[in-house]
């Protein structure tokens, strides 16, 4: 799926469908087993009066009532990614007696803090009470929304943007995937792979975000961090001692054998190659290196090079 404003792309399982036209500011996708995947960029205001002056009357006229209600709750001091999940998310769900109860964090995967951006992948559980807050419940899959109470599990990638003292608002980006606990635990590896395939697109992002930083470098940093955090999660879910991904490119230029290796798609790698299973939506390559035995490399399908380029570096696509 590619965002309508071409700011990001992500590989989704068959049958997952966008509920709205996805953009950088907001996207919502429903899965086939009651999952919801929310993507967006939010402005949070320090002063509720400032927020009200911005919302009225313009936003009320253009936003659905539920989204307007959620937007009107975006009041909080600057937070880090973990606080966005543990403090701001329950606030958006209606507060202490709202739709989110008993939230507890299971695992965090911090990312590097570069260019002033803080990022983290957070896995958590909570009890969902849809009837306590219809506005927040509107973001849930209809099958889950219809239940009186549901144990839920979620994974949230949160990136907070640099905040300068004196600003009246701060921003964070989010990708939040949630499902009933039994569904989530059964499909956690697939969900980790979804996060692995999420890529922000520099050209589209540059047109939407005002930043003095080099947008290409920023996007590359965020993409690399997202992939690494999701890969760490995927590995913990049963990938064993082998990492899910070896490199983001087929091989280093210095390791190319003379004249390349013209092997095409094949069933296995050479003698000495350690078996590797690639995540969903990734392609597997066998690469020949003069410095050692053949080895497998996994590359996202969306970034896979043409076969001619892969062959130039001694790599050929293989099947599991």
Secondary structure, 3 states (H helix, E strand, C coil): CECCCCCEECCCCCCCEECCCCCCCEEEEECCCCCEEEEEEEEEECCHHHHHHHHCCHHHHHCCHHHHHHHHCCECCCCCHHHHHHHHHHHHCCCCCCCEEEEEEEEEEECCCECCEEEEEEEEEEEECHHHCHHHHCCCCHHHHCCCCEEEEEEEEEEECCCCCCCCEEEEEEEEEEEEHHHHHHHHHHHHHHHHHCEECHHHHHCCCCCCCCHHHHHHHHHHHHHHHHHHHHHHCCCCCCCCCCCCCCCCHHHCCCCCCCCCCECCCCCCCCCCCCCCCEEEEEECCCCCCCEEEEEEHHHCCCHHHHHHCCEEEECC
